[in-house]
Amino acid sequence: MRYRKLDTNGDYVFGHNGADYLCDVPEAVAQAVATRLRLLKGEWFLDLQEGTPYQDRILGKHTQAGYDQAVRERILRTRGCTAITEYESIFEPETRRLTINVRIDTIYGPATINEVL
């Protein structure tokens, strides 16, 4: 798996040739998971069904069990992810933030994802 690195602002990294890519490492899969979690369902014009179903299954009056299942499915359907070994979600109703802390097994080894959505 080859994935272009992102900087701390979430922008692509350029100017370092091959060093701008994550190649066949757990971090490539972790970054793919994080990117997939950030993509809203219906946001990508080439496939409106692709994306995380925030409107349908996460935001609003949905239960934690319901949105955890949606997030887990999204993670497990990421290419290179083989299993979720640890999962924690923290919803902060005042700020409407959902924090996801996940440890996954990938085809390259274990990886950790910590995302605030």
ZIPE-V975460 format. One record per run of one state. SS is the DSSP state (H for helix, E for strand, - for the rest). FROM is the first residue (numbers start at 1). TO is the last residue. If there is no record, write none. Layout:
ss from to
SS FROM TO
SS FROM TO
This chain:
ss from to
- 1 1
E 2 4
- 5 5
E 6 6
- 7 11
E 12 12
- 13 16
H 17 20
E 21 23
- 24 25
H 26 38
- 39 39
E 40 40
- 41 51
E 52 52
- 53 53
H 54 58
- 59 63
H 64 76
- 77 80
E 81 92
- 93 96
E 97 106
- 107 108
E 109 116
- 117 117
